[in-house]
């Protein structure tokens, strides 16, 4: 019997993050040293830690530049670490993008570029094409974030509204060989979608981007729609000869981290079931489904016998209506789950983003249990109204259930855990 579910959940989170630590994984994917220079570039919430891990493992000189979110920097001698805004771009990100582009200019076929890419790079690498401004790209990002579209759809659109995404940064490094090492936060782990693939092309074209804009009803600025309608939006395709020598390796993913969390649960005497590492959809709907499964186990001992721990990963979305409140997709998931398991004894839950931040506040996620909704009501909150206002942070803060570990240095999406005792 688990006497302290929060301690269990925290240990699962730590195990999942440790499994995605680039210091543990990067050595297995190091390329051979080149005849010429080795240049390091990177973008994402884990790029500074990836650079530090590469520096420790690499036998030879390194130089370059990476960009990460404000507060996520780590010391890395010889590799410059820049910081910029996430999830909405800013001028520091624009300057960092120019630095990365300059770092790969003028290279030869004897040179090597090692690209360190992790989730969050889309916002950290603003590069508006001709006719668009940084303000236009900010507006695009805000529209995408509020749309409820899955991350792969958002990044398909982003890479056709950029001078660096969609493989363009790797093309700029030609004729140097580019080896991309990816910490994946994308359901399915397609590296072309992580950070909108600055060094990894994919077959999608601007027609696909326009179709996704229509499908999800995304209100993009007119200047962005004009660009998507022009040939200038086309990104290079994977069969472009400039990419012939390039390599791409996923060095950490949600699947590996979920397996590590399951192993930690078993070590603590709890049977764990991984539902999926690639769940997408509206966070509140996914929360409702998890609650229904937990209720079925709690009351009927099926489809799994209790005690059991349900694990899942992936990236849900939140379609914001109105101005929106404080909170992220993990908080929204948990608030819906708390309503769905309200009063059903013996259920405890946890959800957190493995990068350490859920939404715009300083928490990674939160804890919940069968009493959460009742405790929120006693605190003067209507949990259903709070959910409709997308203010999960306020709800869990009011009952002392936020989880705030700080930046972790990696990013393999969300960890969700439901314990039916």
N, C-alpha and C positions, 0 to 999 in steps of 0.2 A: 504493500500500500504506500502511495506517495504522500508523505506528510506535508510537504511544502511544494505545491505545484509551481510557484514562481521560481524557486531555485532550480527545479527541473527545466523549466522553459529557458531560463538564463543559460544553463549549461548546454542546452541544445543550440542556442544562438551562438555561443562561443565555439562550439564544435563546428557549426556550419561556416562561420567566418574563418576559423583556422584552416579548414579544408580549402578555402579559396585564397589563402595567403600566398602571394606570388613568391615569397621566399621558399616555400615548400615545393612549388610547382615549376618554376621558371627554368631550372637547370636542365630539365629533360627536353627542352625545346630550343636550346641555344644553337644558332647557326655556326658554321665554320668561320674562322677569322678571314677577312678579305685581304687581298693584296694592298688595297688602298685604305681609305679612311672608314671608320665606323661612326655613323651619325645616328643619334637617338632622337626620336620625336615621340610625342605621346599626348593623349587627351582623354580625360575622364576623371571620375571621382577616385579611381584607384591608381592613376598614372604616376603620382609621386612615389608611392610605395613600390610600384612595379619598377620604376627607374632605380630606386635604391636596391631592390633585389637583383636587378640586372648588373648593377655596379659591383655588388658583392661576388657575383658568379662569373663575370666576364674576365678573361685572361688577356688583357690588352687595353690600349687607350680607348676612351669613349668621350664623346662630346655631343652636346645637343640641347634640346629644350622641350619641356613638357608643360601642359597646362592642366590645372585641377581646380576644383571648387574652392572658394574662400574658406579658410580654416582647415583644409585637407592637405596642406603642404607637408613635406618631410625633407630633412636635409639629404642632399645627394651631391657630393663633391664632384665637380666637372660637368654636371648636367644641371642646367638652369631650370628651376621650378617656378612657374608663374601661376597666379591665381586669378580667377574671373568668376562671374556670376552664374548661378544655376538655380532654378530652371529657366529663368528668363535672361537672355544675353545682355552684355553691357559693353562699354567701350574698352575695358580691359581685355575682354575676350576677343574683340576685333584686333587689338594690338597683338595679342598672343598668336592669333591666326596668321598674321603677317610674319611673325617671328618664325613660326613653324615652316611656312612657305619659303622663307629666306634660307632656312637651315638646309633645305634639300635642293637648292638652286645650284647649278653649275657642277654637279657631281659627274663622275665617270663610271664606266662599266666595271672598273676595279673597286669601286666603293660599295659599301653596304649601309642600308638604312634599316634600323630596327624600330618598328612602330609599336608603341605600347598603348593599346586601346581598351578602354573600359566604359561602362555605362555613364551617361552624363555628358559625353563628349559632344553631342549634338548642340547643346546650349553653349558649351564652352568654346566652340569653334564657329562663331558667326562669320560669314563671308558673303555678304549680299552681292549678287551679280550686278552687272551694269544695268542702270535704271532703277535699282532698288537701294535703299539706305539702311543703316543699322536700325532706325526706327521702324522701317517696314518689316525687317526680320523679327524684331521684338513683337510686333503686332501679329506676325505669322505664328510665332511660338505661343503667344497667349491664346490665339484661336485654336491651335492644335491641342493645347493642354486642357482647354475647356470643352473639347468636342466629344470626349468619351471614346475616341478612336483608339484601337490597339496600337502598341508602340511600333510594330512593323509598318502599319499604315502611315503613321505620323512620319516615320523616318523615310519612307518612300517619297513622300511629298517634300520633306526637307532637302533630300539629296538632289532634287531638281530645282531647288531655289538657292543654290549655293555655288560658290567658285572653288570649294575645297572638298566637299563631301562627294559620295558616290564614286570613289576611286580617283578623284582628281588630284589629291595630294600625292598618291603613288605615281600617277602619270607625270607629275611635275618633277619627280625624283629620277625619272628615266634619263640615262641608261643604267643607273645604279640598281642593284638588286634590292628589293624591299621585302623584309621578313616581318610579318605582322603577328604579334602575340596578343591574344584577346582574352580578357576576363568578361565573360558573357552575362549580360542581364536581359537577354532576349529569349522569350519562350521558343524552344526549338533550337536555340544556339546557332542560328545562321549569322556568321560573323559579318556579313554584308550589312546587317541592320544595326549592329552595335555602334553607337555614336554616329549613325548614318553612314558608316563605311567610308571614312576619308581615304583609306588605303585599300579598300576591298570593293571592287565593282560588282554589280548584279544586273541581271537581264532586264529589269523593269525600265520602262520608258516614261516619257512625260504623259503619254496617253493613260498609262496606269495611274499616275499621280492625279490627273484630272478626274478619272473615274472614282478614285477614293475620296476626293473632295466632294463630289456629288453624292456618293454613297452615304457619307457621314454628315452631310449638310454643313460643311465647314465654311464659315464666313471669312474667307481670306481677303486681304486688301486687293483692290482692283489692279494695282501695279504687279502684285504677285500672280494674279490670274492671267494678266497679259503675258508675263514671262513664261508661265507654264504652257501657253498657247504658241510659243515661238520655238524654232529649232535650237536657239541658244540654250534652252533648258535641258537638252539631251545630255546625258552623262555617258562616259565611255563604257563600253560593254566588256564582259569578261574575256572575249576573244580578241581584244585589242592587243597587238603584238608588244606593246609597252609593258604588259603584265606577264609576259611569257616566263620570265625567270622568278617571279615573285612566289612567296610561300605565305600561307596563313595557318596559324595554329591556335585553337581554343585551349587555354591553359587552366581555366577554372570555369565552373558552370553551376547552375542551380542543381542539376542532377547529382553531381558529386557532393555538394554541400548537404543535400537532403539525405543522401546515403550516410554521410558522417553523423548527421543528427539522429538518424535511426539507430546507428551503432551505439551512440551515446545513450539513447533511451534504453536499449537492450542491456547495456552495461549497468544501468541503474535499475534493472529489473522490470522494465515496462515493454510489452510487445508493441512494435510500431508498424504502421501500414502507410506506405507512400501512395497517396491517391494519384498525384501527377506532379511533374515538375514544370508544367507548361499551361497552367490554368489562366485563362483570360476572361474578359467580360466585366460587366459593371460590378464594382466592389460590393455593393449592398446585396446584389443578387447572388453573388458567390458566397457571401456570408450567410444568406438565407438557406442556401443549399447545404452548406457545412452544418448549420444548425439542425436541419431536418435529419441529416445522417446521424448526428450526435444524439438527437432525441430518440431515433429508432434504436440505437444501441442501448441507450440508458433505460428505455422502457420495454424493449422486446428482445434485447440481446442479439440483434442481427443488424446488418450483414456481418458484423464482427462481434466476437464475444468480448465483453468487458472483463477486466480493465484493458483498455487499448488506447494507443496514441495515434491520432490521424495527422499525417504530415502532408503538406502541399506547398508548391512553389509556383512561380510564374509572375505575371504582372497584370493586375486588374486595372481598371480605369474608373474615373469618376466624371460623369457628365455634369458639369456645373450649370445650374440654372439660377439666375439672379447673380448677386454679387459674390456669393460663396463665403464660407466661414473659414475657421482655422482647422487644419487637419489634412490628412493625406489618405491614400487608398487603404492602408492597413488599418487606420483608425475607423474609416468608413466600413470596411469589412467587419471589424470587431463589433462595432455598434449595432449593425444589422444582426450579427450572430447573437449578441447579448439579448436583443429583443426576441430572437427566435428560440432561445433556450431559457427565457425568463421563467424562473420558478422550478425548473427541472433539476432536481438535486444531482450533484456528483459530476457536473460538467465544468471544466476549466479550459480557458483558451488563451492564445497568445498569437500576435502577428507583428512582424517588424521587418523593415527594410534592412538588408544586410550591409548597406553602406552607412547606416547609423542615422539617417534622416528620412522621415516620412512626411512629405509635403514641405511646408515652408517653416515649420517650427523646429525646435531643437530635439524632438523625440524621434526615436526610430519606429515606435509603435506603442503598444499598450498590452495590458493584461485584462482579461474579462472572466467572469464566472456566472453561475446561475443567479447570483444576487446583484449583478451590476446594474440592471435596469431599475430595480427597486431602490438601490442606493442612490442612483441619479435622481429619482423622484423625490427621495427624502432630502436631497440637496437642492430641491426647488427647480429641477429641470424636467422637461418632458422629452424623453429620449427619442420619440418619433419625430417631434418637431425639430430637435437638434439634428437628427439624421437628414431631414429634408433641407435643413440650412447648411449642411456639409460642415458642421462644427464639432466633429468628433473630438478634436483636441480639447475643446472646452469641457465636453462631457467627461472624458477620462481624467482630465486635470482636477475637476471638481470632486472626484471620488478617490484621488490619489493613486490612479492605476496607470500612469504614463510610464513608458520604458525609454530611458535616455542614456545609452551607453557612450555616446559621442561618436565622432568619425572612426570608421574601422579600417580604412585603407583598402577596401575591396568593394565589389558590387556585383553580386550574383542574384539580384532580384529579391523577392520577398520570401520569408519563412513564416509559414502558418502552422500552428500546432493546436490540436484540440484533444484534451485528455478526458476520457469518459472513465471515471474511477469505479 
